[in-house]
Amino acid sequence: MTRRLVVVLLNTDPRNVEELAAPFYYAAVAAAMDQEVDVLCTATAGKLLFKGVADKLHVKPGDPKTVYDWIKEAHDHGARFWACPANLELFDKDDNDLIAECSGMMGAATMIQTIMDEDCRVLTF
């Protein structure tokens, strides 16, 4: 039975790079286990889905793997990434500013409805 995992990055701040691998690692592992995985990046974490942000961040100094590599790995396993529409407005961005791995927008109402209506679990970071 496939279950759904919703990973919400809300308090994960791109300025604290040591926080950035775990959410994408969990998403990759769950997707590799054939779980349906949606990752919503909102608040300051929403910046990670903007082109030119995650590819400049390294969780560990000297490690060639970027945060964008972590995102791509989770995406390659089947995790879907969603941007918060309010974030685009907040940061004066639009759809063209989002990385290719972003599947589109997921607003608050859609996220809440998904969590309430479906057999899913939520992880927040």
N, C-alpha and C positions, 0 to 999 in steps of 0.2 A: 504494500500500500504506500503510495507516494504521499508524503506530507509536505507541507509548505513551511519554510522558514523565512521570516521577514527579519532582516538585519537592519536596524536603524542606527545610523551614525548621526548623533545629535550633539553630543558633548565631546566628540573627538575633534581636536583642534590641529590643523595642519602645522601649526607652529611648534607642536610637541611631537616630533617625528617618531619617537619611541612608541607612541600609541597607535601608529598607523598600520602596522602589519597585521595585528590580531584580527580585526574585523574581516579583512579580506582573506586571511588564512581560514577562519571559520567558515566563511562563505564558500571557499574553494573545497574544503573538506566535505561540507554538507552536499554540495552539488555533485562531487565525485561519488558520494553515497547514494546518488539518484534521487535526492530530495529536490523539490522545487524551491529555488532560492531567489528572493528579491532583496536587493540592497538599496535602501533609501538613504541618500545623503542630503541632510538638511542643516540649517543653521550654518555655522562656520565650516563644518565638515562638507557642506555643499561645494565649497571651492575645489575640492579634490576632483570633481567631475568637469572642471573647466580646463580646456586645453592649456598646456604649458605650466600646470601647477604640480601635479603628481609626478611628472617625469623629471622634475628637478629636486625631488625629495628622496633622501636615503634614510632608512630606519637606523642603519648602523653606519657610522663613519667609515669610509673606505670600502664599503660593500658596493659593488657595481649595480646591484639590484635596486631599482627605484620603486617607489610606492606605485607608480604606474604599472610596473612589472607585476606587482602583487595583484592589482586590479585586473590586468589582462589574464593572469593565471586563473583567477576565480571565474572570469568571463568565459575563458576557454573550457572550463569544466561545466559551464551552463548557468552560472549565476547571472541574473539580470540586474542592471543598475538603473536607478531612477533618480532624477533630479527633482528638487522641490520647486514648483513654479514661483513661489514667493521669494526664493533665493535669487532666481534670475533677476527679478525686479529689484531686490535689495542691492545686488551687486552690479546693476546696469548691464546685464548680459542677456543673450537670447539663445535660441536653439543652436545657432551656428558656433557658439562658444563652447559647446559640450564635446567631450571626447567621443570617439566612435563607439566605444563600448556602452555608452548610455542609451538605454532603450526608449527614453522619453521622459515624460513628466508623471509624477505621482503626488497629488496634493493631499492635504490632511484628510479630507473627507474620504477619498479613495483608500488611503492607508487604513483609516479606522474601520471603514466598511469591510475591507479585506480581512482584517484581524477578527472582526466580530462574526463574519459570515462563514469563514472557511476553517477547515481543520489545520490550523497553523500555530506555530510557536514564534515568539518574538525574542530576539537578542538585541539589546541596546548597548551602544558604545558611545 
